[in-house]
Structures are given as C-alpha cells and as structure tokens.
Amino acid sequence: MFENEKENGQDLKPLSISKEWKLLYHRHGRPGLEEGIKFKGLCKYCEIQSLCSLPKPEIGVWRCEHYRAKVWRKSDFYQNVIRQLEKAQEVNNFDRDICKIMAETMNELVVHFPVKMDDGHVKMFTGYRVQHNNALGPFKGGFRFHPMVDIDEVRALATLMTWKTAIANIPFGGAKGGLQIDPADHSPTEIEKIARRFTFALGSNIGPDYDIPAPDVNTNPQIMAWIQDTYMSTIAPDERNRCIHVVTGKPIESGGSAGREKATGQGVIFLIEKWAQDHGFKMNGATYIVQGFGNVGSWAARLMKMNGSKLIAVEDITGAIRNKNGIDPDDLAQHVKEHGGIVDYPKAQSINHEVFFSTKADILIPAALENSITGNTAELLNVKLVAEGANGPTDEEGDKILQRKKIHVIPDILCNSGGVIVSYFEWLQNKRSEFWELDEIDSKLKKIIIGAYERVRNAAEKYKVDWRTAAQIVAISRLEMVYKERGIFP
Ligand code: NAD
C-alpha cells in the first residue's frame, strides 16, 4: 500500500510537485481549494477514494493530501531545528563538543505491531519514541497520532522538547512519540486497542521517572488514561499505584491536574499579554487569527476573548473561515465539537488558505502543525505578532521574511511551554498525592512562563538577536552548564 518514492520509474520527490499543488493542502473536497478543478481520483498513497479535486501532478501518479502534506511538512523540519542550534552556537560560541551532543538524539525506538480491527482483519502500525536528552531530568514529551508522522518529525519534536524544558527551568529532558495513523479512519474501540498495543510495544522504554508521555496532535486525556492503565497493568501489583504519573494530561479522575487541558493555550495568552504590556499594545479590541482549532488553538482563542480581543479568521484541516465582525470562539468550539472541524460554520464566510494568511490582524496564533509559515505564507502575513502555539510552525525562509517585515515572534520553545509546565505540576501532584486548585496552578504557571519570557527577552537584548535565537541560547546555556559541571562519562 505505501509505495516507495519512485513509481513507474518516476522520481516523486518534492521537485516533481508543482508549487500550487504544495499550497493546496486542505482535506479532501473541503472549502479552501482553488478554482480550476482538474482531477478527481483514487489516491495511490492512502488508497481511499478522494472527493478532492486538484491539479494533475506534473509527473508520476496523483496522490492526495496525505502525500502532499508529507512533502510539504517534512521538507526541512529536523534540519531547521539543528540549524537553529548551530546559529545559537555561532552567536554565543558554545562549547562545540556540547553542541555535538545536543545535535544528536540519545535513543530512538521504532515499533511495528499488529492490531485486530473491528471487522476482524489485522492491521500493522508503526510507532516511534525518540528520547533526545535527559541531562536535566526524565525524558518528557507528547504522543502524536498522525498519518504523516515519521522518525525525522519525531526527532525534531523531541529536540524542541529539550530546549523547552531547559528554558522553562523545569527538571525534565526532551522526548516525543508518534504513531502513524489517521484517527479519522478508526472507531473509538480501535483507537483504544491501538493506543494500548503501542504502549505495550514501548514497554519499559517509558516510565514515571524515566520517560513521561502527554497529549499532542490527535491525542487527548482519554488516550492518556488508556496508556496509563496499560502501563500499570503490565507491572507488579504492589508497584502500580506508584506509577500513575507515567503519563500527564490525564483526566482529573485518573490523576490529572486542574488546568492541564487549557495549559498550552493559557501559556500562550500569558505571554501575549506580557508582550502587549512591554510594547504598550492594547489587548482590548485587538484582532487575531488562529491556525488550528484543536486543544491549543481553541483554548488560546477562547482565552483571548476574555481580554476583549476579536477573533476574525480561523483555519483548520477542514478549511478556513473569516468574519471581520468577529467570530465567537466558544460558539466555534461548540461547532467543532459537533461537526469535527470548522467547515460549514454558518456565522463566517469560507475563504482559502492564502486569504486566511493575508487577513490583516494584530496577532497570528499558529496552532496546527510545523512548517505552515513558509516563504510563501510569511509574505502574505499582515500582523504585528506571531505567537507560536504549534511546534515548528515557521520554517527557515519564513523566519527570514518575518524578520525582514519586522513581525515579532514569540518562538515555539517559549510560547507553547505552558503545556509541559502544567504537566510538571501534574507529575509533582501525583508523586506527592496532592491536588492543587486551578488558581494555584494558573499563578504558578504564570510565574514560571513569565520568568522564561524575561530570560529570553534579556538574551535577545544582550546578544542583539531575534527571539528564536535568544530562546535557543537560553536553553543551550543551561544544558552547557550542567554538562560542564558533570563532565562526560567515563
Ligand atoms: P489537536 O490535534 O488538538 O489540534 C490540531 C489542529 O490543527 C486541528 O484543529 C486540526 O484541524 C489542525 N490542523 C491539522 N493539520 C492542519 C493543516 N494542514 N492546516 C490547518 N490546520 C491543520 O493538536 P494540539 O494538541 O492542539 O496541537 C497543535 C500544535 O501545538 C502542535 O504543533 C503540537 O505539537 C503543539 N503543542 C501542543 C501541546 C498540547 O498540550 N496539546 C503542547 C505544546 C505544543
């Protein structure tokens, strides 16, 4: 089913894909696709009949959104992360040997496992767990369920987690997991079996004081509860209750923390508010646009509303919408709950991808996937601030254009750290058998994330660099110090 990159002797690498084809990445047959419908057909990549209409590829077979998304997103994510590290090294002259360590992941696990589907047939799945670094504490990072997950993406995300925990000054390292699956293709019973079987396959490569997963794209508290239960069921009975912190982002009843669900979005908002304060910018009446309306995007949008700011455009995998008079994020969140996406939201107009990115607003919150702010989309942007809720939303070219256009960026490794900070609180509460109230969680989160903001801002001023490089410098400084104190074994 999954062909290799060559087909009929034709090379299907990115160069063979037309430019506009790469831009059209909306899901099958959803609004947002351009005019000029030319082709309908069977996707050779995912083998599902697509309703999507797209220009014919220049060469090779036609493939659907899955393949395009792969070409589009994969392009350079991991290389970008490493180049960012090199850039920080050049600015601050970090120890080259330590940067050599930082440029590699420590452990990479690939598992293939079978699961019996509802109709009785057996399907094979591929999952990854990459542990980048644990010098500062146990490995920590989410599990992503997505058809395009691959080892390079998980490597990049694991590496970003190491920087994120170092900047926030919390005692964790960095890791990430991914499962190559489109959750939309599976029933809840199948998702449960797949999540449990994945956990079983990972075995003791995760653990409450060793490597602690959490939710990410397409995973949620329910999936965390299944992972927790599976892990606890595979260890000795007298150990089980000492292991409830094997995952964070659990439902409250299973040991989750107040405020974890909204934590990433809440962190984004605390930082936007601080940025506004620093720049004499008024939140009341400010306009914002959000890409991705899942956990991070929808919470960020709803919390922005409390400042009197106005949401005017949203894009998710099902399409893009705009209403210059304002979109009520709570109402839209309800619509998404009922319809699975923003598509067909009746109180806004459907727009395409370029119109979404061209919408004039004060703030853009990218909260979908990596590499969405590229050379093309950055040129379209007409905002003052990009607050990166997603991991790696801006590629290298996009970053240069944002700098040229003097659009301020609160970089991902600072901006979306609210999630892992409250995960740390959840982990601590579990270890101590405590439960903290929401106001305590929020005030502790604010203190930690604003502290991180100030460290990054100070580094940007000291080294006269952009905030992404400054954030990287803060992270590597902390790791370098620890490596120098401890030395390299043996
Ligand atoms: P989610 O699965 O809840 O939501 C993802 C959203 O992105 C959905 O609305 C989906 O429709 C949209 N999306 C996916 N592909 C898209 C595309 N090609 N174009 C437009 N929209 C698209 O995931 P999430 O947990 O909200 O994570 C979003 C981002 O935030 C990811 O980059 C994730 O790594 C990052 N993040 C999440 C957390 C967390 O606590 N969940 C913490 C830190 C960072």
Residues whose N, C-alpha, C, O or C-beta is under 5 A from the ligand:
A	BS01	NAD	Y25 P215 D216 V217 N218 T264 G292 F293 G294 N295 V296 G297 E315 D316 I317 T318 A367 A368 L369 G389 A390 N391 N416 G419
